[in-house]
Amino acid sequence: MEMRHPTPQGLWTETGIAAPDVPTLAADCAAETAIIGGGFCGLSAALHLAEAGREAILLEAETVGWGASGRNGGQVIAGLKLDPHEMTAKFGRERGLALHRFGAATTDLVFSLIERFQIRCEAHREGWIQAAHSPRIMAEIAARAADLAAQGEQVELLDRERMAALLGTDFYRGGMLDRRSGMVQPYSYARGLAAAALAAGARIFAGTCVTHLEREGTRWRLRTPQGSVTADQVLIATNGYTGDLHPALRPAMIVVQSYQVATEPLPPALDRTVLPSRLPVSDLMQLGVYFRRDDAGRFIIGGRGSLTERERLDLFEDAAENAYRLYPALREIGFSLRWGGKLALTRDHLPRLVTLEPGLHAAYGCNGRGVALATMLGKLAAERLRGMAHPDLPIATLPPARYPLHALRLPAMMAIAKFRRLRRRFLRG
């Protein structure tokens, strides 16, 4: 089946709940706090500020959830990229464990918000699987599972037979099942957060691109083509879509593309054999992919792709070929939908909540775990905008992340990415 031309949110646009009706900014206005970016982080910040009785205005250049929040795989993964022992080694036992607890609680926050506001977003919390093809990766995952279990987290190792039963493929040697995690329809989740924030009293303006930030006395003015907003406190929550909004943010992250493809709902024979457990899976070491099913029975697979702004149609084909390697029978029906978006990586794999200037803050760097982590970063940012400090939480006290020689890192990363793609193709052959 021929893939349709990419659309911004692809499948999620077609199956998402209705967006709340929000206006475009049409005049100058003011508030205690202003938020730039209508993704999970900004919407969570607006919601938590409004619930605390604070004036909050959110400005989104497109529509709520338009960026990474509406384009990702919808995997709601607990924790950060660093394991507990890595956090304690880096920050000491007390601060390292505080950071671990912060990451571990991210999925609790997501699913509690979905329950509290009755967001219809195909939410499931039966777990998430991290898959291992090689003995080396299996050993790493086993060590990770032991590390997490020592902190009381609900994880378990899966052997080859259990993996085959859950996934419907014998490609993997084993893996880890993390019961804290799950999945959502991400665009619907973003729209549900927006509706909750509006109901709590936040003001949201879509189609309103902030083009310039300037300090005016003790306040900030956010300029847009239609008008401006003045605020005491400002949060930049645009992550991989920040562009040149503030000079300190461009070298703070590397922006990469993510690509996804989806089938139509699988016929009964394939429905029983292709990922029969319906659990979301990540294999970022061997094939460099993540995959899942949705409530209608579609199979969705994605992976990290281009390091440039240019669309690479061959990477959609790569995602499909990886799916066929796992499930050869999928070749009979093919993939009809494709889409992609941008995500932000930091050098140390840690997110940041930083104060760039007095009253100007930024949250960024979810490193591929944005559904849960960005939601929690928004809550954390709301607390900072209300004047709360977090001295024991490293991501709230670290300086802005910075890639040294930022302009030279992109060519190097592109070369590494090309090598890895060639290696995977060689192993596939």
Secondary structure as the mmCIF struct_conf table of DSSP 4:
data_model
#
loop_
_struct_conf.conf_type_id
_struct_conf.id
_struct_conf.beg_label_comp_id
_struct_conf.beg_label_asym_id
_struct_conf.beg_label_seq_id
_struct_conf.end_label_comp_id
_struct_conf.end_label_asym_id
_struct_conf.end_label_seq_id
HELX_LH_PP_P HELX_LH_PP_P1 GLU A 2 PRO A 6
BEND BEND1 PRO A 8 GLN A 9
TURN_TY1_P TURN_TY1_P1 GLY A 10 GLY A 10
HELX_RH_AL_P HELX_RH_AL_P1 LEU A 11 THR A 15
HELX_LH_PP_P HELX_LH_PP_P2 GLY A 16 PRO A 20
HELX_LH_PP_P HELX_LH_PP_P3 PRO A 23 LEU A 25
BEND BEND2 ALA A 27 ALA A 27
STRN STRN1 CYS A 29 ILE A 36
BEND BEND3 GLY A 39 GLY A 39
HELX_RH_AL_P HELX_RH_AL_P2 PHE A 40 GLU A 51
TURN_TY1_P TURN_TY1_P2 ALA A 52 GLY A 53
STRN STRN2 ALA A 56 LEU A 59
BEND BEND4 ALA A 61 THR A 63
TURN_TY1_P TURN_TY1_P3 VAL A 64 GLY A 65
BEND BEND5 GLY A 67 GLY A 67
HELX_RH_3T_P HELX_RH_3T_P1 ALA A 68 GLY A 70
TURN_TY1_P TURN_TY1_P4 ARG A 71 ARG A 71
BEND BEND6 ASN A 72 ASN A 72
STRN STRN3 GLN A 75 VAL A 76
BEND BEND7 GLY A 79 GLY A 79
BEND BEND8 LYS A 81 LEU A 82
HELX_RH_AL_P HELX_RH_AL_P3 PRO A 84 PHE A 91
HELX_RH_AL_P HELX_RH_AL_P4 ARG A 93 ALA A 104
TURN_TY1_P TURN_TY1_P5 ALA A 105 ALA A 105
HELX_RH_AL_P HELX_RH_AL_P5 THR A 106 ARG A 116
TURN_TY1_P TURN_TY1_P6 PHE A 117 GLN A 118
BEND BEND9 CYS A 121 CYS A 121
STRN STRN4 HIS A 124 HIS A 124
BEND BEND10 GLU A 126 GLU A 126
STRN STRN5 TRP A 128 ALA A 132
BEND BEND11 SER A 134 SER A 134
HELX_RH_AL_P HELX_RH_AL_P6 PRO A 135 ALA A 150
TURN_TY1_P TURN_TY1_P7 GLN A 151 GLY A 152
STRN STRN6 VAL A 155 LEU A 158
HELX_RH_AL_P HELX_RH_AL_P7 ARG A 160 LEU A 167
BEND BEND12 GLY A 168 GLY A 168
BEND BEND13 ASP A 170 ASP A 170
BEND BEND14 ARG A 173 ARG A 173
STRN STRN7 GLY A 174 ASP A 178
TURN_TY1_P TURN_TY1_P8 ARG A 179 ARG A 180
STRN STRN8 GLY A 182 MET A 183
HELX_RH_AL_P HELX_RH_AL_P8 PRO A 186 ALA A 200
TURN_TY1_P TURN_TY1_P9 GLY A 201 GLY A 201
STRN STRN9 ARG A 203 PHE A 205
BEND BEND15 ALA A 206 GLY A 207
STRN STRN10 HIS A 212 GLU A 216
TURN_TY1_P TURN_TY1_P10 GLY A 217 THR A 218
STRN STRN11 ARG A 219 ARG A 223
BEND BEND16 PRO A 225 GLN A 226
STRN STRN12 SER A 228 ILE A 236
HELX_RH_3T_P HELX_RH_3T_P2 ASN A 239 TYR A 241
TURN_TY1_P TURN_TY1_P11 GLY A 243 ASP A 244
BEND BEND17 LEU A 245 HIS A 246
TURN_TY1_P TURN_TY1_P12 PRO A 247 LEU A 249
HELX_RH_3T_P HELX_RH_3T_P3 ARG A 250 ALA A 252
STRN STRN13 ILE A 254 ALA A 262
BEND BEND18 GLU A 264 PRO A 265
HELX_LH_PP_P HELX_LH_PP_P4 LEU A 266 PRO A 267
HELX_RH_AL_P HELX_RH_AL_P9 PRO A 268 ASP A 271
TURN_TY1_P TURN_TY1_P13 ARG A 272 THR A 273
BEND BEND19 VAL A 274 LEU A 275
TURN_TY1_P TURN_TY1_P14 PRO A 276 SER A 277
STRN STRN14 VAL A 281 ASP A 283
TURN_TY1_P TURN_TY1_P15 LEU A 284 LEU A 287
STRN STRN15 VAL A 289 ARG A 293
TURN_TY1_P TURN_TY1_P16 ASP A 295 ALA A 296
STRN STRN16 PHE A 299 ARG A 304
BEND BEND20 LEU A 307 ARG A 310
HELX_RH_AL_P HELX_RH_AL_P10 LEU A 313 LEU A 326
HELX_RH_3T_P HELX_RH_3T_P4 PRO A 328 GLU A 332
TURN_TY1_P TURN_TY1_P17 ILE A 333 ILE A 333
STRN STRN17 LEU A 337 LEU A 345
TURN_TY1_P TURN_TY1_P18 ARG A 347 ASP A 348
BEND BEND21 HIS A 349 HIS A 349
STRN STRN18 ARG A 352 GLU A 357
TURN_TY1_P TURN_TY1_P19 PRO A 358 GLY A 359
STRN STRN19 LEU A 360 TYR A 364
TURN_TY1_P TURN_TY1_P20 ASN A 367 GLY A 368
HELX_RH_AL_P HELX_RH_AL_P11 GLY A 370 LEU A 385
TURN_TY1_P TURN_TY1_P21 ARG A 386 GLY A 387
TURN_TY1_P TURN_TY1_P22 PRO A 391 ASP A 392
HELX_RH_3T_P HELX_RH_3T_P5 PRO A 394 ALA A 396
TURN_TY1_P TURN_TY1_P23 THR A 397 THR A 397
BEND BEND22 LEU A 398 LEU A 398
HELX_LH_PP_P HELX_LH_PP_P5 PRO A 399 ALA A 401
TURN_TY1_P TURN_TY1_P24 PRO A 404 LEU A 405
HELX_RH_AL_P HELX_RH_AL_P12 HIS A 406 ARG A 428
#
